[in-house]
Amino acid sequence: MSEKIKPAIEGGTPVRDTKLYYGHQYIDDADVAAVEKVLRSDFLTCGPEIDKLEKRLCDLTGAKHAVVCANGTAALHIAAMAAGIGEGDELITTPITFAASANCALYCGGKPVFADINPETYNIDPAKVEEKITSRTKAVVAVDFTGQAVELDRLTKLCKEKGIVLIEDGAHSIGTKYNGVPVGSIADMTTFSFHPVKTVTGGEGGAVLTNSDEYYEKLKLARSHGITRDAKLMEHEIDGPWYYEMVDLGYNYRMTDIQAALISSQLDKLELFKARRSEIVKRYNKAFAKIPQIFVQKEIPESDTTRHLYILRIKPETLTIDRKRFFEALGAENICGNVHYIPVYTFPHYERLGYKKGLCPNAEKLYNEIISLPLYYSLTDKDVDDVIAAVTKICAYYAK
C-alpha cells in the first residue's frame, strides 16, 4: 500500500484543481454538421433520418428489425407491451438498474419481480431468475449492467424452456458482443438508450431491436399512438390516400430526425469510443487489483464488453470509513462520482406496493459498497492518473 498522504477532506491537497465528473458526452464537428443538415432540411421529425438510423442499427447488431423511440424508458415500455404484459402478469428483473427496467411492468398493469445478482459480475443471476419463475411470469428484463452482457446462453435456454419472453436491457451495452455476436440480435427483444452519459448519444433517444415480425409490428404501433396506414392492419374501408386508423392504444414515443441524425453520426465513432473506454478500464483494473481495500468487478469470458460504467467497489471491513465518507473524500479530491444503482424495490413507491428490504441480499450489499468513477471517451491519461491517485490515497490513509 502507498504512503499515507493526507486526503483533501482531512485538510490535505486535492489531486487536481478542477472537477472531473463520472460521465460526459463527446460531440465533434461531424455531429454538429449532421444536426445542422437536418435543421436546414424539410423534415425535423418522421423523416428519412429515422429509417436511416433503424437500418444502421440493424446493420450494426444483425437484428432483423429496429424501432427507434423517444428514450430508453419508452423502449422498455413498448417492449413490455409487445411481450403482452398485462394485469397480473409478472416480469422478472434485477434490482441493480435504473427504475425503468422494473417500471415497464407497472406501466402495463403487471408486477415486477426482483431476482438477485451475481456478487462478482453484478449482473442478474440466472439461477435466481429460475427460482422466481411462476405460472404468471411473462417476461424477463435482463440488464447488461456496466455494458457487460448478461449470461445470455443460460437465460435464453431458460426462457425458451418456460415459454417466457427475454428482453435484454442493453441501455449500457451498445457495441458489446456475446460469443462474438452483437448485443441486439440475441434476445427476443433488446432495448438501447441514447442518453448523454451513454456510449453513443442523441441527447435522448431509445430503440428496440428484434428478429420477430410479430413484435416489430406491435412495437411500431405502440410507438405511434396505435395508428397505422397499413391496409393489412385496418378494419374499416379506406376512404382515400389520407386515411389512417388507430387500431390499438399506443403512445407518442417517436424520435425526431434531429436526434436520429446525431445518433447516426455518433455510431461512426462507436469503435473509437469502445477502444478508449476499454483502455481506461484496463488501467483502472490494473491499479485497483493491487489495492487490498478494492474488489475489481469480474467479467465473463463470453462478453466482449463496450463498458459504459466503471464501478469501484470498496471492502468496508478493510477500511475505517464507509462508502458515504469514501464518496465525500473522492469529491474533495475533485473526483465527482455517482452511485449506480439504489436497489429499485427500496424506493418509497415500491415500498407502498409491498416490497421490503431483504429481497436481494447480494444487491443490497453491493449498493452499500459502490461508487461509479469517471469513464468516457475524452478522459485524458492525466485524468485517469488523477482518479487512480485519489482512490489510492484514500485507501492508504483509511486502511485498517
C-alpha positions as CSV (number, residue, x, y, z in Angstrom):
1,M,0.0,0.0,0.0
2,S,1.1,3.5,-0.8
3,E,2.5,6.0,1.7
4,K,-0.2,7.7,3.8
5,I,-0.8,11.2,2.3
6,K,-3.4,13.3,4.0
7,P,-6.6,13.4,1.8
8,A,-8.1,16.8,0.9
9,I,-11.2,16.0,3.1
10,E,-8.7,15.9,6.1
11,G,-7.0,19.2,5.1
12,G,-4.6,17.8,2.5
13,T,-4.1,19.0,-1.1
14,P,-6.5,17.7,-3.7
15,V,-5.0,15.5,-6.5
16,R,-6.4,18.0,-9.1
17,D,-7.7,21.6,-9.2
18,T,-10.7,21.1,-11.4
19,K,-13.7,18.8,-11.1
20,L,-13.9,15.6,-13.0
21,Y,-17.4,14.1,-13.4
22,Y,-18.3,10.5,-13.9
23,G,-19.7,10.8,-17.4
24,H,-19.7,13.3,-20.3
25,Q,-20.8,13.2,-23.9
26,Y,-18.3,13.6,-26.8
27,I,-19.6,15.8,-29.7
28,D,-17.4,16.6,-32.7
29,D,-17.8,18.7,-35.8
30,A,-19.3,15.8,-37.8
31,D,-22.1,15.5,-35.1
32,V,-22.8,19.2,-35.4
33,A,-22.9,19.1,-39.2
34,A,-25.3,16.1,-39.1
35,V,-27.7,18.0,-36.9
36,E,-27.4,21.2,-38.9
37,K,-28.2,19.3,-42.1
38,V,-31.5,18.2,-40.6
39,L,-32.3,21.6,-39.3
40,R,-32.0,23.0,-42.8
41,S,-34.0,20.2,-44.3
42,D,-37.7,19.7,-44.9
43,F,-38.1,17.1,-42.1
44,L,-37.5,17.6,-38.4
45,T,-39.5,14.5,-37.4
46,C,-41.0,11.4,-39.1
47,G,-38.5,11.9,-41.9
48,P,-35.7,10.0,-43.6
49,E,-33.2,10.0,-40.8
50,I,-35.5,7.7,-38.8
51,D,-35.4,5.0,-41.5
52,K,-31.6,5.6,-41.9
53,L,-30.9,5.1,-38.2
54,E,-33.1,2.0,-37.9
55,K,-31.3,0.4,-40.8
56,R,-28.0,1.4,-39.3
57,L,-28.9,-0.3,-36.0
58,C,-29.9,-3.5,-37.8
59,D,-26.6,-3.5,-39.7
60,L,-24.7,-2.9,-36.5
61,T,-26.4,-5.7,-34.5
62,G,-27.5,-8.2,-37.1
63,A,-31.1,-7.8,-35.8
64,K,-33.9,-8.0,-38.5
65,H,-35.9,-5.0,-37.2
66,A,-35.2,-1.8,-35.2
67,V,-37.8,0.6,-33.9
68,V,-36.4,3.9,-32.6
69,C,-38.2,5.9,-30.0
70,A,-38.1,8.8,-27.6
71,N,-35.8,7.3,-24.9
72,G,-34.7,4.1,-23.2
73,T,-37.7,4.1,-20.9
74,A,-40.1,4.3,-23.8
75,A,-38.2,1.4,-25.4
76,L,-38.7,-0.7,-22.3
77,H,-42.4,0.2,-22.2
78,I,-43.2,-0.7,-25.8
79,A,-41.1,-3.9,-25.4
80,A,-43.2,-4.9,-22.4
81,M,-46.3,-4.1,-24.4
82,A,-45.2,-6.2,-27.3
83,A,-44.4,-9.0,-24.9
84,G,-48.0,-8.9,-23.8
85,I,-47.5,-7.9,-20.2
86,G,-50.9,-7.2,-18.7
87,E,-52.9,-7.2,-15.4
88,G,-51.5,-9.8,-13.1
89,D,-48.5,-10.8,-15.2
90,E,-45.1,-10.9,-13.7
91,L,-41.8,-9.6,-15.1
92,I,-38.5,-10.6,-13.5
93,T,-35.7,-8.2,-13.5
94,T,-32.6,-7.1,-11.4
95,P,-32.8,-4.5,-8.6
96,I,-29.4,-3.1,-9.7
97,T,-30.7,-1.0,-12.5
98,F,-32.4,2.3,-13.3
99,A,-36.1,2.1,-12.2
100,A,-37.4,1.9,-15.8
101,S,-36.3,-1.7,-16.1
102,A,-39.0,-2.6,-13.5
103,N,-41.4,0.3,-14.1
104,C,-42.2,-1.0,-17.6
105,A,-44.1,-3.8,-15.9
106,L,-46.1,-1.4,-13.8
107,Y,-46.9,0.7,-16.9
108,C,-48.7,-2.4,-18.4
109,G,-50.5,-3.4,-15.2
110,G,-48.0,-6.1,-14.4
111,K,-45.9,-6.9,-11.4
112,P,-42.1,-6.5,-11.2
113,V,-40.3,-9.5,-9.5
114,F,-36.7,-9.0,-8.5
115,A,-34.0,-11.6,-8.8
116,D,-30.7,-11.2,-7.1
117,I,-27.4,-10.6,-8.8
118,N,-24.1,-12.5,-9.2
119,P,-22.0,-10.8,-6.5
120,E,-18.9,-10.9,-8.7
121,T,-20.2,-9.7,-12.1
122,Y,-23.1,-7.6,-10.7
123,N,-25.4,-8.9,-13.4
124,I,-28.7,-10.8,-12.7
125,D,-28.1,-14.4,-11.7
126,P,-29.8,-16.9,-14.0
127,A,-30.2,-19.3,-11.1
128,K,-32.0,-16.7,-9.1
129,V,-34.2,-15.9,-12.1
130,E,-35.3,-19.5,-12.3
131,E,-36.2,-19.5,-8.6
132,K,-38.6,-16.6,-9.2
133,I,-40.5,-18.1,-12.1
134,T,-44.2,-18.8,-11.5
135,S,-47.2,-19.6,-13.7
136,R,-47.7,-15.8,-14.0
137,T,-44.2,-15.0,-15.3
138,K,-44.5,-13.5,-18.8
139,A,-41.0,-11.9,-19.4
140,V,-37.5,-11.4,-18.0
141,V,-35.8,-8.0,-18.4
142,A,-32.1,-8.8,-18.1
143,V,-29.9,-5.7,-17.7
144,D,-26.4,-5.6,-19.2
145,F,-25.1,-3.7,-16.2
146,T,-22.0,-1.5,-16.9
147,G,-22.1,-2.8,-20.5
148,Q,-21.2,-6.4,-19.7
149,A,-23.6,-8.8,-21.3
150,V,-25.7,-11.0,-19.1
151,E,-25.3,-14.8,-19.3
152,L,-27.4,-14.9,-22.5
153,D,-26.9,-18.7,-23.1
154,R,-28.4,-19.6,-19.8
155,L,-31.1,-17.0,-19.9
156,T,-32.1,-17.8,-23.5
157,K,-32.3,-21.5,-22.7
158,L,-34.3,-20.9,-19.5
159,C,-36.8,-18.5,-21.2
160,K,-37.4,-20.8,-24.1
161,E,-38.0,-23.8,-21.9
162,K,-40.5,-21.9,-19.8
163,G,-42.2,-20.0,-22.7
164,I,-41.0,-16.6,-21.3
165,V,-40.1,-13.6,-23.4
166,L,-36.5,-12.5,-22.9
167,I,-36.0,-8.7,-23.1
168,E,-32.3,-7.6,-22.9
169,D,-32.0,-4.1,-21.5
170,G,-28.9,-3.0,-23.4
171,A,-29.0,0.6,-22.3
172,H,-25.4,0.2,-21.2
173,S,-24.2,-2.2,-23.9
174,I,-24.4,-0.9,-27.4
175,G,-21.3,-2.3,-29.1
176,T,-20.9,-5.2,-26.8
177,K,-20.7,-8.7,-28.2
178,Y,-21.6,-12.1,-26.6
179,N,-19.6,-15.0,-28.0
180,G,-18.8,-12.8,-31.0
181,V,-22.5,-11.9,-31.7
182,P,-23.5,-8.3,-31.2
183,V,-26.0,-7.5,-28.4
184,G,-29.3,-6.6,-30.1
185,S,-29.7,-9.8,-32.2
186,I,-29.8,-12.5,-29.5
187,A,-32.7,-11.9,-27.1
188,D,-36.4,-11.8,-28.2
189,M,-36.1,-8.0,-27.9
190,T,-33.2,-5.7,-26.9
191,T,-33.6,-2.1,-25.8
192,F,-31.0,0.7,-26.2
193,S,-30.7,4.1,-24.6
194,F,-29.0,7.2,-26.1
195,H,-28.9,9.4,-23.0
196,P,-25.9,11.8,-22.9
197,V,-23.9,9.6,-20.4
198,K,-24.2,6.5,-22.6
199,T,-21.5,5.5,-25.1
200,V,-23.5,6.9,-28.0
201,T,-25.9,9.8,-27.5
202,G,-28.7,11.6,-29.3
203,G,-29.4,13.9,-26.3
204,E,-32.2,11.5,-25.6
205,G,-33.5,8.6,-27.6
206,G,-34.0,4.8,-27.5
207,A,-34.5,1.8,-29.7
208,V,-35.9,-1.7,-29.6
209,L,-34.4,-4.4,-31.8
210,T,-35.9,-7.8,-32.6
211,N,-35.9,-10.6,-35.1
212,S,-39.6,-11.2,-34.7
213,D,-42.0,-9.8,-37.4
214,E,-44.8,-10.0,-34.8
215,Y,-43.0,-8.0,-32.2
216,Y,-41.9,-5.5,-34.8
217,E,-45.5,-4.7,-35.9
218,K,-46.6,-4.3,-32.2
219,L,-43.6,-2.1,-31.4
220,K,-44.4,0.3,-34.3
221,L,-48.0,0.6,-33.2
222,A,-47.1,1.2,-29.6
223,R,-44.6,3.9,-30.5
224,S,-47.0,5.9,-32.6
225,H,-50.4,6.1,-30.9
226,G,-51.5,2.7,-32.2
227,I,-52.0,4.4,-35.6
228,T,-51.3,2.7,-38.9
229,R,-51.6,3.4,-42.6
230,D,-51.0,-0.2,-43.4
231,A,-54.1,-1.5,-45.2
232,K,-53.5,-5.0,-43.9
233,L,-54.0,-3.8,-40.4
234,M,-57.0,-1.7,-41.0
235,E,-60.5,-2.8,-40.0
236,H,-62.7,-0.3,-42.0
237,E,-63.0,0.7,-45.6
238,I,-60.2,3.1,-46.8
239,D,-61.7,6.5,-47.6
240,G,-58.7,7.8,-49.5
241,P,-54.9,8.3,-49.6
242,W,-55.0,10.4,-46.4
243,Y,-56.7,7.7,-44.4
244,Y,-55.3,6.0,-41.3
245,E,-56.7,4.1,-38.4
246,M,-56.0,3.9,-34.7
247,V,-56.2,0.1,-34.2
248,D,-54.7,-0.1,-30.7
249,L,-53.8,2.2,-27.8
250,G,-50.3,3.5,-28.3
251,Y,-48.2,6.4,-27.2
252,N,-46.3,9.3,-28.8
253,Y,-42.9,7.8,-28.3
254,R,-41.4,8.9,-31.6
255,M,-37.9,10.1,-32.1
256,T,-37.1,13.3,-34.0
257,D,-34.9,13.3,-37.1
258,I,-32.6,15.7,-35.3
259,Q,-31.8,13.0,-32.6
260,A,-31.6,10.3,-35.3
261,A,-29.0,12.2,-37.3
262,L,-26.9,12.8,-34.2
263,I,-27.1,9.2,-33.2
264,S,-26.1,8.0,-36.7
265,S,-23.1,10.3,-36.6
266,Q,-22.2,9.1,-33.2
267,L,-22.3,5.5,-34.4
268,D,-19.5,6.4,-36.8
269,K,-17.3,6.7,-33.7
270,L,-18.6,3.7,-31.8
271,E,-15.4,1.6,-32.2
272,L,-13.3,4.6,-31.3
273,F,-15.4,5.1,-28.1
274,K,-15.2,1.4,-27.3
275,A,-11.4,1.2,-27.6
276,R,-10.8,4.2,-25.4
277,R,-13.2,3.1,-22.7
278,S,-11.5,-0.3,-22.8
279,E,-8.1,1.3,-22.3
280,I,-9.3,3.2,-19.3
281,V,-10.9,0.2,-17.7
282,K,-7.7,-1.8,-18.1
283,R,-5.7,0.9,-16.4
284,Y,-8.2,1.1,-13.5
285,N,-8.3,-2.6,-13.1
286,K,-4.5,-3.0,-13.1
287,A,-4.2,-0.2,-10.5
288,F,-7.0,-1.3,-8.3
289,A,-6.1,-5.0,-8.3
290,K,-3.1,-4.1,-6.2
291,I,-5.2,-2.4,-3.5
292,P,-6.5,-4.7,-0.8
293,Q,-9.4,-2.4,0.0
294,I,-10.9,-2.7,-3.5
295,F,-12.8,-5.5,-5.3
296,V,-12.5,-5.5,-9.1
297,Q,-15.6,-6.4,-11.0
298,K,-15.3,-9.8,-12.7
299,E,-16.1,-10.2,-16.5
300,I,-17.4,-13.3,-18.1
301,P,-15.3,-14.5,-21.0
302,E,-18.3,-14.6,-23.3
303,S,-18.7,-10.8,-23.1
304,D,-16.6,-8.5,-25.3
305,T,-17.7,-5.5,-23.5
306,T,-18.2,-1.9,-24.5
307,R,-18.0,-0.5,-21.0
308,H,-20.5,2.2,-20.0
309,L,-19.7,2.5,-16.3
310,Y,-16.7,1.7,-14.1
311,I,-17.8,0.6,-10.7
312,L,-15.4,1.0,-7.8
313,R,-16.3,-1.5,-5.0
314,I,-14.7,-1.0,-1.6
315,K,-14.3,-3.6,1.1
316,P,-15.7,-1.8,4.1
317,E,-14.3,-4.3,6.5
318,T,-10.8,-3.2,5.5
319,L,-11.4,0.5,5.9
320,T,-12.1,2.8,8.8
321,I,-14.7,4.7,6.7
322,D,-17.9,3.7,5.0
323,R,-18.9,4.3,1.4
324,K,-20.5,7.7,2.1
325,R,-17.3,9.0,3.6
326,F,-15.3,7.5,0.8
327,F,-17.6,9.2,-1.8
328,E,-17.1,12.5,0.0
329,A,-13.4,12.0,0.2
330,L,-13.3,11.5,-3.6
331,G,-15.3,14.6,-4.1
332,A,-12.8,16.6,-2.0
333,E,-10.1,15.4,-4.4
334,N,-12.3,16.8,-7.2
335,I,-13.3,13.4,-8.5
336,C,-17.1,13.5,-8.7
337,G,-18.6,10.1,-8.8
338,N,-22.1,8.7,-8.7
339,V,-23.7,5.5,-7.4
340,H,-25.4,3.0,-9.8
341,Y,-27.8,1.9,-8.5
342,I,-30.1,2.1,-5.5
343,P,-32.0,-1.2,-5.4
344,V,-35.3,-0.4,-7.2
345,Y,-37.5,-2.1,-4.7
346,T,-36.3,0.1,-1.8
347,F,-37.8,3.2,-3.3
348,P,-40.9,4.7,-1.5
349,H,-43.2,3.9,-4.4
350,Y,-42.2,0.2,-4.3
351,E,-42.5,0.1,-0.5
352,R,-46.1,1.3,-0.9
353,L,-46.6,-1.6,-3.2
354,G,-45.5,-4.0,-0.5
355,Y,-41.8,-4.6,-1.4
356,K,-39.4,-4.8,1.5
357,K,-35.7,-4.8,2.0
358,G,-34.0,-8.2,2.2
359,L,-35.4,-9.4,-1.1
360,C,-32.0,-9.5,-2.8
361,P,-29.1,-9.6,-0.2
362,N,-26.3,-9.5,-2.8
363,A,-27.8,-6.4,-4.5
364,E,-28.2,-4.6,-1.2
365,K,-24.7,-5.4,-0.1
366,L,-23.3,-4.2,-3.4
367,Y,-25.2,-0.9,-3.2
368,N,-23.5,-0.1,0.1
369,E,-20.0,-0.6,-1.3
370,I,-20.0,1.0,-4.8
371,I,-19.1,4.3,-6.5
372,S,-19.1,5.0,-10.2
373,L,-15.8,6.5,-11.3
374,P,-15.3,8.7,-14.4
375,L,-15.4,6.8,-17.6
376,Y,-15.8,8.4,-21.0
377,Y,-14.0,8.8,-24.3
378,S,-12.5,12.3,-23.8
379,L,-10.8,11.4,-20.4
380,T,-7.1,12.1,-20.8
381,D,-4.4,9.9,-19.4
382,K,-3.7,12.6,-16.8
383,D,-7.4,12.5,-15.8
384,V,-7.2,8.7,-15.4
385,D,-4.0,9.1,-13.3
386,D,-5.7,11.6,-11.1
387,V,-8.6,9.2,-10.4
388,I,-6.2,6.4,-9.6
389,A,-4.2,8.7,-7.4
390,A,-7.3,9.8,-5.5
391,V,-8.5,6.3,-4.8
392,T,-5.1,5.1,-3.8
393,K,-4.6,8.0,-1.5
394,I,-7.9,7.4,0.3
395,C,-7.5,3.7,0.6
396,A,-4.0,4.1,2.1
397,Y,-5.0,6.7,4.6
398,Y,-8.1,4.9,5.8
399,A,-6.8,1.4,5.7
400,K,-7.3,-0.7,8.9
